[in-house]
Amino acid sequence: MTQTPERLRRYLDDELGECRSEDVERRLAELSTLEATVGEAQVTAELDVLSALANETRYTLVRVLVAAQEELCVCELHAVVDVSESGLSHALSALVDAGLITGWKDGRWRKYKATNRAITIVTVLEGSVSHE
């Protein structure tokens, strides 16, 4: 931590032409405020969503459900991914826990649908990847 203020001091000195202790303290306070606005709970929640998507099977399931724009039966989803039934169940459970899909029982079938969160994330990712 002792290097952080010193590096910050050198940076502010370059930016301001002259850096005083008050400048460093003020900037550290500003940075602390920025960190607090994000909040640990928010970071944890966002990391849970990103972790749920950081697996090819889970991400494929989300993409398929978003593309379908409707509910799909677990048997339809199983035809899309090459995993065991327990692997599929685990993947779907993780996606439900992350709030990316919803699932419910419809008679003897289990159905799933993408949430608005999943639709938004996929839309943003699609727009951020160049298709050259």
C-alpha positions, 0 to 999 in steps of 0.5 A: 500500500505504501507504493500506491500513494507514491505512484499516485503522487508521481502521476499527479505531479505529472498531471498537475505540474506539482503535487502536494500532500493535499492533492494525494489525499483528495484524490485518494478520497475521490477514489474511495468514493468511487469504490464505495459507489460500486459496492461489494454486494453489487460486485458479488452479484455481477460476478455471480452472473459472469461466473454462470456464463463462464462455461460453454454449456451454460453460455450456449443454453442462455444463447439458445433460450435468448434466440428462441424468444420462447420457453423451451423444454429441458428435452429440447435443451438437452438436444442442443448441448452434449452433456449428461442429464445431471450436467444439464440439470446442474447447468440449468440450476446455476443459470436459474440461481444467477437470474439468467433463466427461469424454470418451471414444471408444466405437467410432466415437462420442465420448461425454461425461458431467458430472463430480461437480464440474459437478453440484455447481456447477450444483446450487449455482447453481440454488439461488442463483438466485431463480425469481420 
